[in-house]
């Protein structure tokens, strides 16, 4: 777990000894729940690596999953600019909501680009399946070259749809391309975050002022 701050700098007094905590899936960035911590709950979270909160209704600390088994493994803890609230990025095991939903904020799954992370998790699960019953498992069993071949085929089909096909066809072919790209990354023991890291590096480079001509 990465701790991004000094816990002693948090202002617990502003809200009567508690700080609100927004809990976010580290992979999909989906907001899972809103809870509260006192200093002891924060200390226990840091020590255990699992999210521990303070229940305002019961007046006591509780570690997520003590009864349900649905735990929240903490990846990072980040305070806001006023040092009076926190964001916990977690790797959830099971559901975050006591109603057996992924999130306390509705039934919807990870939104937007969070679908990429959810698809990666599905591909990782299918890797252990019977190749005769799972296309994903078959591709992974055949190795990176086969997955790369499929990326090439889907890339051509996406390009053709983009040049002359209707919007629905382009979206469908692009979805096939993204899926096979994620399988290829998995076959190479990589994740989509590796791609995003490169894009982030390029964005930082683009921010740098250009030097004199010829340098």
Rosetta blueprint (number, residue, H / E / L):
1 X L
2 X E
3 X E
4 X L
5 X L
6 X L
7 X H
8 X H
9 X H
10 X L
11 X L
12 X L
13 X H
14 X H
15 X H
16 X L
17 X L
18 X L
19 X E
20 X E
21 X E
22 X E
23 X E
24 X E
25 X E
26 X L
27 X L
28 X L
29 X L
30 X L
31 X E
32 X E
33 X E
34 X E
35 X E
36 X E
37 X E
38 X L
39 X H
40 X H
41 X H
42 X H
43 X H
44 X H
45 X H
46 X H
47 X H
48 X H
49 X L
50 X E
51 X L
52 X E
53 X E
54 X E
55 X E
56 X L
57 X L
58 X L
59 X L
60 X E
61 X E
62 X E
63 X E
64 X L
65 X L
66 X L
67 X L
68 X L
69 X L
70 X L
71 X E
72 X E
73 X E
74 X E
75 X E
76 X E
77 X E
78 X E
79 X E
80 X L
81 X L
82 X L
83 X L
84 X L
85 X E
86 X E
87 X E
88 X E
89 X E
90 X E
91 X E
92 X E
93 X E
94 X L
95 X L
96 X L
97 X L
98 X L
99 X L
100 X L
101 X L
102 X L
103 X E
104 X L
105 X L
106 X E
107 X L
108 X L
109 X L
110 X L
111 X L
112 X L
113 X L
114 X H
115 X H
116 X H
117 X H
118 X H
119 X H
120 X H
121 X H
122 X H
123 X H
124 X H
125 X H
126 X H
127 X L
128 X L
129 X L
130 X L
131 X L
132 X L
133 X L
134 X L
135 X H
136 X H
137 X H
138 X H
139 X H
140 X H
141 X H
142 X H
143 X L
144 X H
145 X H
146 X H
147 X H
148 X H
149 X H
150 X H
151 X H
152 X H
153 X H
154 X H
155 X H
156 X H
157 X H
158 X H
159 X H
160 X H
161 X H
162 X H
163 X H
164 X H
165 X L
166 X L
167 X H
168 X H
169 X H
170 X H
171 X H
172 X H
173 X H
174 X H
175 X H
176 X H
177 X H
178 X H
179 X H
180 X H
181 X H
182 X H
183 X H
184 X H
185 X H
186 X H
187 X H
188 X L
189 X L
190 X L
191 X L
192 X H
193 X H
194 X H
195 X H
196 X H
197 X H
198 X H
199 X H
200 X H
201 X H
202 X H
203 X H
204 X H
205 X H
206 X H
207 X H
208 X L
209 X L
210 X L
211 X L
212 X L
213 X L
214 X L
215 X L
